[in-house]
Amino acid sequence: MPDPDIQYRPLTPAEEARRRKRSVAIALALGAWVLLFFVLTIVKLGPQILSRPL
């Protein structure tokens, strides 16, 4: 549980910009990771997986 006596200082605009850039970079890396797994799964299953009956 957070300590209620701790006082946090507000972030400066430069710190907010760095945090935003870091968040975007993490999101892009996660998206690339998911896309890589998707592509590798399709490649491993082979091209016939797309033309099979449902």
ROSESE-860636 format. One record per atom (N, C-alpha, C): residue in one letter; x, z negated, y negated; atom name. Coordinates in nm, 3 decimals. Layout:
<paros>
<paro><type>A</type><u>X</u><w>Z</w><v>Y</v><atom>CA</atom></paro>
...
</paros>
This chain:
<paros>
<paro><type>M</type><u>0.085</u><w>0.000</w><v>0.117</v><atom>N</atom></paro>
<paro><type>M</type><u>0.000</u><w>0.000</w><v>0.000</v><atom>CA</atom></paro>
<paro><type>M</type><u>0.089</u><w>0.000</w><v>-0.124</v><atom>C</atom></paro>
<paro><type>P</type><u>0.055</u><w>0.083</w><v>-0.222</v><atom>N</atom></paro>
<paro><type>P</type><u>0.138</u><w>0.090</w><v>-0.343</v><atom>CA</atom></paro>
<paro><type>P</type><u>0.139</u><w>-0.042</w><v>-0.419</v><atom>C</atom></paro>
<paro><type>D</type><u>0.252</u><w>-0.071</w><v>-0.481</v><atom>N</atom></paro>
<paro><type>D</type><u>0.266</u><w>-0.192</w><v>-0.560</v><atom>CA</atom></paro>
<paro><type>D</type><u>0.197</u><w>-0.172</w><v>-0.695</v><atom>C</atom></paro>
<paro><type>P</type><u>0.097</u><w>-0.252</w><v>-0.729</v><atom>N</atom></paro>
<paro><type>P</type><u>0.024</u><w>-0.232</w><v>-0.856</v><atom>CA</atom></paro>
<paro><type>P</type><u>0.107</u><w>-0.265</w><v>-0.980</v><atom>C</atom></paro>
<paro><type>D</type><u>0.221</u><w>-0.331</w><v>-0.962</v><atom>N</atom></paro>
<paro><type>D</type><u>0.303</u><w>-0.370</w><v>-1.077</v><atom>CA</atom></paro>
<paro><type>D</type><u>0.399</u><w>-0.260</w><v>-1.121</v><atom>C</atom></paro>
<paro><type>I</type><u>0.414</u><w>-0.155</w><v>-1.042</v><atom>N</atom></paro>
<paro><type>I</type><u>0.509</u><w>-0.048</w><v>-1.075</v><atom>CA</atom></paro>
<paro><type>I</type><u>0.447</u><w>0.041</w><v>-1.183</v><atom>C</atom></paro>
<paro><type>Q</type><u>0.524</u><w>0.066</w><v>-1.288</v><atom>N</atom></paro>
<paro><type>Q</type><u>0.481</u><w>0.154</w><v>-1.395</v><atom>CA</atom></paro>
<paro><type>Q</type><u>0.554</u><w>0.288</w><v>-1.381</v><atom>C</atom></paro>
<paro><type>Y</type><u>0.479</u><w>0.397</w><v>-1.374</v><atom>N</atom></paro>
<paro><type>Y</type><u>0.538</u><w>0.530</w><v>-1.362</v><atom>CA</atom></paro>
<paro><type>Y</type><u>0.541</u><w>0.596</w><v>-1.499</v><atom>C</atom></paro>
<paro><type>R</type><u>0.651</u><w>0.663</w><v>-1.526</v><atom>N</atom></paro>
<paro><type>R</type><u>0.662</u><w>0.733</w><v>-1.654</v><atom>CA</atom></paro>
<paro><type>R</type><u>0.605</u><w>0.874</w><v>-1.637</v><atom>C</atom></paro>
<paro><type>P</type><u>0.548</u><w>0.929</w><v>-1.742</v><atom>N</atom></paro>
<paro><type>P</type><u>0.496</u><w>1.066</w><v>-1.731</v><atom>CA</atom></paro>
<paro><type>P</type><u>0.612</u><w>1.165</w><v>-1.718</v><atom>C</atom></paro>
<paro><type>L</type><u>0.584</u><w>1.276</w><v>-1.650</v><atom>N</atom></paro>
<paro><type>L</type><u>0.687</u><w>1.378</w><v>-1.633</v><atom>CA</atom></paro>
<paro><type>L</type><u>0.703</u><w>1.459</w><v>-1.761</v><atom>C</atom></paro>
<paro><type>T</type><u>0.826</u><w>1.500</w><v>-1.786</v><atom>N</atom></paro>
<paro><type>T</type><u>0.852</u><w>1.587</w><v>-1.899</v><atom>CA</atom></paro>
<paro><type>T</type><u>0.805</u><w>1.728</w><v>-1.863</v><atom>C</atom></paro>
<paro><type>P</type><u>0.785</u><w>1.814</w><v>-1.962</v><atom>N</atom></paro>
<paro><type>P</type><u>0.745</u><w>1.952</w><v>-1.931</v><atom>CA</atom></paro>
<paro><type>P</type><u>0.846</u><w>2.025</w><v>-1.841</v><atom>C</atom></paro>
<paro><type>A</type><u>0.975</u><w>1.994</w><v>-1.859</v><atom>N</atom></paro>
<paro><type>A</type><u>1.076</u><w>2.057</w><v>-1.774</v><atom>CA</atom></paro>
<paro><type>A</type><u>1.062</u><w>2.010</w><v>-1.629</v><atom>C</atom></paro>
<paro><type>E</type><u>1.034</u><w>1.882</w><v>-1.610</v><atom>N</atom></paro>
<paro><type>E</type><u>1.016</u><w>1.828</w><v>-1.474</v><atom>CA</atom></paro>
<paro><type>E</type><u>0.890</u><w>1.885</w><v>-1.410</v><atom>C</atom></paro>
<paro><type>E</type><u>0.783</u><w>1.900</w><v>-1.489</v><atom>N</atom></paro>
<paro><type>E</type><u>0.661</u><w>1.960</w><v>-1.437</v><atom>CA</atom></paro>
<paro><type>E</type><u>0.684</u><w>2.104</w><v>-1.394</v><atom>C</atom></paro>
<paro><type>A</type><u>0.762</u><w>2.178</w><v>-1.474</v><atom>N</atom></paro>
<paro><type>A</type><u>0.793</u><w>2.318</w><v>-1.440</v><atom>CA</atom></paro>
<paro><type>A</type><u>0.875</u><w>2.325</w><v>-1.312</v><atom>C</atom></paro>
<paro><type>R</type><u>0.973</u><w>2.237</w><v>-1.297</v><atom>N</atom></paro>
<paro><type>R</type><u>1.054</u><w>2.235</w><v>-1.174</v><atom>CA</atom></paro>
<paro><type>R</type><u>0.968</u><w>2.201</w><v>-1.054</v><atom>C</atom></paro>
<paro><type>R</type><u>0.878</u><w>2.104</w><v>-1.070</v><atom>N</atom></paro>
<paro><type>R</type><u>0.789</u><w>2.065</w><v>-0.960</v><atom>CA</atom></paro>
<paro><type>R</type><u>0.700</u><w>2.182</w><v>-0.921</v><atom>C</atom></paro>
<paro><type>R</type><u>0.647</u><w>2.253</w><v>-1.020</v><atom>N</atom></paro>
<paro><type>R</type><u>0.560</u><w>2.368</w><v>-0.994</v><atom>CA</atom></paro>
<paro><type>R</type><u>0.637</u><w>2.478</w><v>-0.920</v><atom>C</atom></paro>
<paro><type>K</type><u>0.758</u><w>2.509</w><v>-0.965</v><atom>N</atom></paro>
<paro><type>K</type><u>0.839</u><w>2.612</w><v>-0.900</v><atom>CA</atom></paro>
<paro><type>K</type><u>0.872</u><w>2.573</w><v>-0.756</v><atom>C</atom></paro>
<paro><type>R</type><u>0.903</u><w>2.445</w><v>-0.735</v><atom>N</atom></paro>
<paro><type>R</type><u>0.933</u><w>2.397</w><v>-0.600</v><atom>CA</atom></paro>
<paro><type>R</type><u>0.810</u><w>2.407</w><v>-0.511</v><atom>C</atom></paro>
<paro><type>S</type><u>0.694</u><w>2.375</w><v>-0.564</v><atom>N</atom></paro>
<paro><type>S</type><u>0.571</u><w>2.384</w><v>-0.486</v><atom>CA</atom></paro>
<paro><type>S</type><u>0.540</u><w>2.529</w><v>-0.449</v><atom>C</atom></paro>
<paro><type>V</type><u>0.559</u><w>2.620</w><v>-0.542</v><atom>N</atom></paro>
<paro><type>V</type><u>0.536</u><w>2.762</w><v>-0.513</v><atom>CA</atom></paro>
<paro><type>V</type><u>0.634</u><w>2.811</w><v>-0.409</v><atom>C</atom></paro>
<paro><type>A</type><u>0.760</u><w>2.770</w><v>-0.418</v><atom>N</atom></paro>
<paro><type>A</type><u>0.860</u><w>2.812</w><v>-0.320</v><atom>CA</atom></paro>
<paro><type>A</type><u>0.826</u><w>2.759</w><v>-0.181</v><atom>C</atom></paro>
<paro><type>I</type><u>0.781</u><w>2.636</w><v>-0.172</v><atom>N</atom></paro>
<paro><type>I</type><u>0.742</u><w>2.578</w><v>-0.042</v><atom>CA</atom></paro>
<paro><type>I</type><u>0.621</u><w>2.653</w><v>0.013</v><atom>C</atom></paro>
<paro><type>A</type><u>0.522</u><w>2.684</w><v>-0.072</v><atom>N</atom></paro>
<paro><type>A</type><u>0.404</u><w>2.758</w><v>-0.027</v><atom>CA</atom></paro>
<paro><type>A</type><u>0.441</u><w>2.896</w><v>0.024</v><atom>C</atom></paro>
<paro><type>L</type><u>0.529</u><w>2.966</w><v>-0.047</v><atom>N</atom></paro>
<paro><type>L</type><u>0.572</u><w>3.099</w><v>-0.003</v><atom>CA</atom></paro>
<paro><type>L</type><u>0.649</u><w>3.091</w><v>0.129</v><atom>C</atom></paro>
<paro><type>A</type><u>0.734</u><w>2.992</w><v>0.143</v><atom>N</atom></paro>
<paro><type>A</type><u>0.809</u><w>2.976</w><v>0.268</v><atom>CA</atom></paro>
<paro><type>A</type><u>0.715</u><w>2.946</w><v>0.384</v><atom>C</atom></paro>
<paro><type>L</type><u>0.616</u><w>2.861</w><v>0.362</v><atom>N</atom></paro>
<paro><type>L</type><u>0.519</u><w>2.830</w><v>0.467</v><atom>CA</atom></paro>
<paro><type>L</type><u>0.437</u><w>2.953</w><v>0.504</v><atom>C</atom></paro>
<paro><type>G</type><u>0.395</u><w>3.030</w><v>0.404</v><atom>N</atom></paro>
<paro><type>G</type><u>0.322</u><w>3.154</w><v>0.430</v><atom>CA</atom></paro>
<paro><type>G</type><u>0.405</u><w>3.253</w><v>0.509</v><atom>C</atom></paro>
<paro><type>A</type><u>0.533</u><w>3.267</w><v>0.475</v><atom>N</atom></paro>
<paro><type>A</type><u>0.622</u><w>3.356</w><v>0.548</v><atom>CA</atom></paro>
<paro><type>A</type><u>0.639</u><w>3.309</w><v>0.692</v><atom>C</atom></paro>
<paro><type>W</type><u>0.649</u><w>3.178</w><v>0.711</v><atom>N</atom></paro>
<paro><type>W</type><u>0.663</u><w>3.120</w><v>0.845</v><atom>CA</atom></paro>
<paro><type>W</type><u>0.541</u><w>3.152</w><v>0.931</v><atom>C</atom></paro>
<paro><type>V</type><u>0.422</u><w>3.135</w><v>0.873</v><atom>N</atom></paro>
<paro><type>V</type><u>0.297</u><w>3.163</w><v>0.946</v><atom>CA</atom></paro>
<paro><type>V</type><u>0.289</u><w>3.312</w><v>0.979</v><atom>C</atom></paro>
<paro><type>L</type><u>0.322</u><w>3.398</w><v>0.883</v><atom>N</atom></paro>
<paro><type>L</type><u>0.320</u><w>3.541</w><v>0.906</v><atom>CA</atom></paro>
<paro><type>L</type><u>0.420</u><w>3.581</w><v>1.015</v><atom>C</atom></paro>
<paro><type>L</type><u>0.536</u><w>3.521</w><v>1.015</v><atom>N</atom></paro>
<paro><type>L</type><u>0.636</u><w>3.548</w><v>1.118</v><atom>CA</atom></paro>
<paro><type>L</type><u>0.584</u><w>3.511</w><v>1.256</v><atom>C</atom></paro>
<paro><type>F</type><u>0.522</u><w>3.395</w><v>1.270</v><atom>N</atom></paro>
<paro><type>F</type><u>0.466</u><w>3.355</w><v>1.399</v><atom>CA</atom></paro>
<paro><type>F</type><u>0.355</u><w>3.450</w><v>1.442</v><atom>C</atom></paro>
<paro><type>F</type><u>0.270</u><w>3.494</w><v>1.349</v><atom>N</atom></paro>
<paro><type>F</type><u>0.164</u><w>3.587</w><v>1.382</v><atom>CA</atom></paro>
<paro><type>F</type><u>0.221</u><w>3.719</w><v>1.433</v><atom>C</atom></paro>
<paro><type>V</type><u>0.318</u><w>3.774</w><v>1.362</v><atom>N</atom></paro>
<paro><type>V</type><u>0.379</u><w>3.901</w><v>1.401</v><atom>CA</atom></paro>
<paro><type>V</type><u>0.450</u><w>3.887</w><v>1.535</v><atom>C</atom></paro>
<paro><type>L</type><u>0.525</u><w>3.780</w><v>1.554</v><atom>N</atom></paro>
<paro><type>L</type><u>0.594</u><w>3.760</w><v>1.681</v><atom>CA</atom></paro>
<paro><type>L</type><u>0.496</u><w>3.745</w><v>1.797</v><atom>C</atom></paro>
<paro><type>T</type><u>0.382</u><w>3.681</w><v>1.774</v><atom>N</atom></paro>
<paro><type>T</type><u>0.281</u><w>3.667</w><v>1.878</v><atom>CA</atom></paro>
<paro><type>T</type><u>0.225</u><w>3.803</w><v>1.916</v><atom>C</atom></paro>
<paro><type>I</type><u>0.192</u><w>3.884</w><v>1.818</v><atom>N</atom></paro>
<paro><type>I</type><u>0.139</u><w>4.018</w><v>1.845</v><atom>CA</atom></paro>
<paro><type>I</type><u>0.244</u><w>4.102</w><v>1.919</v><atom>C</atom></paro>
<paro><type>V</type><u>0.369</u><w>4.095</w><v>1.877</v><atom>N</atom></paro>
<paro><type>V</type><u>0.476</u><w>4.171</w><v>1.943</v><atom>CA</atom></paro>
<paro><type>V</type><u>0.493</u><w>4.125</w><v>2.086</v><atom>C</atom></paro>
<paro><type>K</type><u>0.490</u><w>3.994</w><v>2.108</v><atom>N</atom></paro>
<paro><type>K</type><u>0.510</u><w>3.941</w><v>2.243</v><atom>CA</atom></paro>
<paro><type>K</type><u>0.394</u><w>3.979</w><v>2.336</v><atom>C</atom></paro>
<paro><type>L</type><u>0.271</u><w>3.980</w><v>2.284</v><atom>N</atom></paro>
<paro><type>L</type><u>0.156</u><w>4.015</w><v>2.367</v><atom>CA</atom></paro>
<paro><type>L</type><u>0.149</u><w>4.165</w><v>2.394</v><atom>C</atom></paro>
<paro><type>G</type><u>0.208</u><w>4.244</w><v>2.308</v><atom>N</atom></paro>
<paro><type>G</type><u>0.212</u><w>4.387</w><v>2.329</v><atom>CA</atom></paro>
<paro><type>G</type><u>0.101</u><w>4.459</w><v>2.256</v><atom>C</atom></paro>
<paro><type>P</type><u>0.113</u><w>4.591</w><v>2.245</v><atom>N</atom></paro>
<paro><type>P</type><u>0.015</u><w>4.668</w><v>2.169</v><atom>CA</atom></paro>
<paro><type>P</type><u>-0.122</u><w>4.676</w><v>2.239</v><atom>C</atom></paro>
<paro><type>Q</type><u>-0.129</u><w>4.655</w><v>2.368</v><atom>N</atom></paro>
<paro><type>Q</type><u>-0.255</u><w>4.665</w><v>2.440</v><atom>CA</atom></paro>
<paro><type>Q</type><u>-0.350</u><w>4.551</w><v>2.408</v><atom>C</atom></paro>
<paro><type>I</type><u>-0.303</u><w>4.446</w><v>2.345</v><atom>N</atom></paro>
<paro><type>I</type><u>-0.390</u><w>4.333</w><v>2.312</v><atom>CA</atom></paro>
<paro><type>I</type><u>-0.496</u><w>4.374</w><v>2.212</v><atom>C</atom></paro>
<paro><type>L</type><u>-0.466</u><w>4.477</w><v>2.129</v><atom>N</atom></paro>
<paro><type>L</type><u>-0.563</u><w>4.519</w><v>2.028</v><atom>CA</atom></paro>
<paro><type>L</type><u>-0.671</u><w>4.610</w><v>2.085</v><atom>C</atom></paro>
<paro><type>S</type><u>-0.650</u><w>4.671</w><v>2.201</v><atom>N</atom></paro>
<paro><type>S</type><u>-0.748</u><w>4.765</w><v>2.257</v><atom>CA</atom></paro>
<paro><type>S</type><u>-0.816</u><w>4.711</w><v>2.382</v><atom>C</atom></paro>
<paro><type>R</type><u>-0.815</u><w>4.582</w><v>2.403</v><atom>N</atom></paro>
<paro><type>R</type><u>-0.879</u><w>4.523</w><v>2.520</v><atom>CA</atom></paro>
<paro><type>R</type><u>-1.027</u><w>4.496</w><v>2.491</v><atom>C</atom></paro>
<paro><type>P</type><u>-1.113</u><w>4.492</w><v>2.593</v><atom>N</atom></paro>
<paro><type>P</type><u>-1.254</u><w>4.461</w><v>2.569</v><atom>CA</atom></paro>
<paro><type>P</type><u>-1.269</u><w>4.312</w><v>2.534</v><atom>C</atom></paro>
<paro><type>L</type><u>-1.363</u><w>4.285</w><v>2.448</v><atom>N</atom></paro>
<paro><type>L</type><u>-1.386</u><w>4.148</w><v>2.404</v><atom>CA</atom></paro>
<paro><type>L</type><u>-1.482</u><w>4.075</w><v>2.493</v><atom>C</atom></paro>
</paros>
